């Protein structure tokens, strides 16, 4: 199973820039960029909860599990 991060799609749907989200949740744009690209090994539940609060979404809107290719 592969976990795909759909944060870019949610940001686009909310018409919000990554810079705005990073500022709102208190992380650097660089860390947010790593998260958006899926190049992180994990994310704190606290950070995920803040993202969901700001974007008014559920964790399932941001993450998708796909079968490995």
N, C-alpha and C positions, 0 to 999 in steps of 0.2 A: 504494500500500500504506500502510496506517495501522497504527501500533504502539499496542496497548492494554496498559496496565499492570494486571495482575491481583493486585497486592500485597494489596489488601483481602481478596480471597477466600482467599489463602494464610494471611494473619494470622487470619482467622476460623476456618479449618480447624484451625489450630494453637492456637486459643484464646489468642492473644497480642494485647496492645494495642500500638498504634503507639508509645506512650511507652516501653514495654519494649524494643521493637526498636530505636528510636532510641538509647536508652541503651546497648544491647548492641553496636551497631555504631559508636557514637561520632559521630553526627550530631545536629543539632537536630531537635526535633519538627516545626518549621516546614519544614525541608528535606525531611523524610520525607513530610510532608503534600503538598508540591509534587510529589514523586515519585509518590505514590499517585494523585494526581489527573491525572498525565500532563502537567503544566504545566512540564516541564523540557525543555530541548533535548538533554540528554545526561546520561549517568551514567557515572562512572568504573568501570572494570572492578574495581578494588579494592573500591569500595563494593558493587557487585553481588555480588562474591565473598563479602564479609562477610555480606550479607543472606542469601545462599544457605546459608552455613555455619550461621548462627543458626537459620534456618527449616528446615534440613535439606531443601533442595529444589534444583532445577536452574534455570538462568536461563529456560528454556522454560516453567517453571511460573509465572513472574512476568510474562512478556511474551508477547503474542500478535500475530501479523501478520494483519490483516484487509484485504480489498479496500476501496479507497476507495468511499464512497457516492456 
